[in-house]
Amino acid sequence: MWFAIIAQDVAESLEKRMAARPAHLARLDQLQNEGRMLLAGPFPAIESENPGPAGFTGSLIVAEFPSQADAETWAKADPYVAAGVYQQVSIKPFRKVLPAA
């Protein structure tokens, strides 16, 4: 099943985020290579593709896991969690409707 992993950053997290980004992206690349990634990306703090020093307010990942427990385990091991980037992470089952396959 698909799961939405919705994370909220701590304030002033840009430096921590950038330091942990390569390891974070490597995990996302692995999901993508396994065909389990629907989408992933950050929430810019301002209306801009590149928000510069304004940074980001969180992230969204929609990926396939065997169970919610597996999604939670995967999310807890994220480098952004270890680096203190994320203040809060919620995981919800997600049902993709559109666009159709």
Summary of the structure (lengths in Angstrom):
residues: 101
radius of gyration: 13.5
end to end distance: 14.9
largest distance: 38.8
contacts: 269
relative contact order: 0.32
helix: 36%
strand: 34%
